[in-house]
Amino acid sequence: MRVRSNKILFIILTVSSILGLIALFPLLNNLDDLFNFNGEVKQTVEGDVDAEVAFKINFEGGFWMKIEGIHITMKVKYIYNESVESIDINSLHFDVYHNSGKITSFTSGGYVNFQLYHSVDLRYRDNITFIGNINLNYTIASIEFNEVLHFNMVYTHNIGDPEAQGYLFTRVLLHILYYASFVLVPLILYFIIHPDFGTLEKKEEEKVGDYYDFLKKEREKD
């Protein structure tokens, strides 16, 4: 029956499209990386145990699509020779400056990979400076040593305000379209396929009615 086949096709396509939209969610969350709308600075700190310190900055839009906030992700990768048996972090501390003014500080006792957020009105050619140190213990030939690794790095914001505003507007629009698609796609499929659920129910009711009529006639014969 054509009505039934349309109904099944509509259900299959609707479920498939929703699953496809769900699968696209990680891509939506990584638009900054996809469009290279972020900043990153790295520094290799030399010592008995070398460390590559990296800060990644993701930008947040605000009123009128200005960059009014930054997400800072810090990662540390140790580079050491085979003689180093173990490494323990005593503490981490760093300060963050927007141009010449300090905007935030961070101190931890035993971990170095994390994210933090701070509100900031970021403009073209502004600087974000990270100054800090990692205090660690390490063991060589069963002998414990202590060392403090200092880092100082500067990120210069090279994305112009028009480009930033255009991208932030596009990002907001894509988010709106994505969530709206969960409603729009089934509606579009409905008008294309015309799965007449009402007609199907009516035909099924007619079949039931015909069946009862048949039973009634059989009883009358008896």
N, C-alpha and C positions, 0 to 999 in steps of 0.2 A: 504494500500500500504506500502511495507516494507521501501521504501525510505522515505516516509513521517513519519513513526513511528520512524525511526532512527533519523530524524531531530528533532522531538519532544523530544525524549529521550535525545539527546545531549543538547538541550536547557535547559531541566529540570535539568539535572545533572550539567551543567555548572553554572546555577544560584544558585543551592543548594550549590555547592562547594564554590562559591564566598561568599555567605552569611555565610557559615561555617568559612571561613577564617576571615571575618570581626568579627565574634563572638569570635575568638581566640585573637583578638588584645589586650584586657585587660590583658590576660595571658602573652602575649609578653612583656607588659610594667611592669609586676610584676615578672620578672625572678629573680631579686635580692632577693626578699622575698622568692620565691619558692626554690631557691638554697641556701638561708641563706647567701647571699653575701652582707652583710651590717654590720654595727656596731651600738650599742645602749648603752647609759649610762643613768641611772636614779638616782635621789636623792630626798628624801623626806625632805623638808625644814620645820623645826618646828617653830611655832610662835603662836600667838593668832589665826591666820588662817594658817593652814598647807597647803603646796603646793607640789605636785609631779612634779618635773621638769625633762623632758626627752629630750635627743638629739639623733636623729637617723641619721646615716651617710650612704649614698649610694655612691658607688665608680664609677668614670668615667675612662675609658681607654683612653690612648693617643697613641703617636707614639711607635711602638714596643710593644703595649699592656701593657705598664706600667700604674700603677694607677697615673694619673697626675691631678686628680681633685676630689673634694668631694662635694656632695649635703648635706647640713645640714638642718634637719627639727626639729624645736623646738615645744614642746607641754607642756602645763601647766594644771594640774588638781588640783583644790582647794579641800581641805579636811577640812571641818569646821562643828561645831556643830549647833544645831538648834537655838541658841541664835544670831547667825550672820544673820543679815537681808539683807545686800547687800554688794557687793564688787565692787570697781572701781579701775582700774589700772591707776596710775599716769604716770609711766615710766618703761621701761625695758632697761637694758644695760648689755652687756656681751662682753668679749674679748675671742678670740680663739687663742690658741698657738699650733704650731706644734713643738713638743719637747720643746725647750726653747725659740723659736722665735715666736713673735706674728704675725699672718697671717691676721687677720681681726678683726674688732669690729662692733658691731651693737647696735643701740639705737632707741627705738620707744617710742611714747607717749601714746599709748592706746591699743595695741594688742600684743599678745604673741605667737600666733600660725602662723608660716610662714616657708618659705624655703629660703635658700640662697646658692650660689655657690662660691667656691674659688678654684683656681688652687694650687695644692700642689703635690710634688713628694713623695708619701707615700710608705714607706718600712716596711718590717717585724719588729715588736717590736717597731715601732715608737709610740709616744704618741700624742693624740689630747686632749688638756685641755680646759675646758670651765669655766670661772670665771666671775661671774656677780651678779646682784641683780634685784629684782622686788620691786618697790615702789608702795604701794597700800593703798587705804582708804577703811575702812569697818565700818559698823554701827551695834551696839549692843544696844538694848533698846533705839533706837532713838538717841544714842550718837555716834558721828563720831570719829574714831580713825585712826591713820596713822602708818604704819609699813613697814620696809624694810626687805625683805627676801633675804639672801645672799646664793649663791650656788657656789660650786667648785667641779668639777668632771673631771675624767680622763678616756679617752678611749685608751686602748692599742691595737694596730693592730696585731692580731694573725694569719692573713692569709699570708702564705708564698708566695714569689714572683712566684715560679713555678705554684702554685695553682691559684694565681691571674691571671697570664698570660694565663693559660689554660682556665679559666672560661671566661675571657674577649674575647679571641679568639672565644670561643664557642658562646658567646652572639652575637658577630658581625656576625658570620656565620648563626645563627638562624634568625637574622634580614634580612640578604640577602636572605636566602631561603624563608622566609615568603613573602617578596614582590615579589620575582621571581615566587612564586606559583600562583600569579594572572594571569601570562602568561603561565606557564608550565602546570598547571592543565587543562585548556581548550585545549591546544595542545595535551596532552596525551589522553584526552577524544575524541578528534577529530580523532586521529589515531586508537583508539580502536573501536569506534562506526561507523566510516566512514559515517557521515551524508552528502551524496552527494547532496549538494545544487544545483550544476550545472545540475545534472541529473534530479532533481525534476523540476527545471525551464524549462528544455527541454521538459519533459513530459507534463508539463502544457501548454507550447506553442503548442505542438502537439494536445492537447485536444482543444485548441482554434481554431487551424487550421482546425481540423475535424469538429468543430461546424460551422465554416464559410462555409466549403464545403457542409455541410448538408443544410444550408440555401440557398446556391447557387443552389443546385439541386432542392429544393422545389420551388424556383422562376421559374426555367426552366420548371417544370411540369405545373405551372400555365400558 
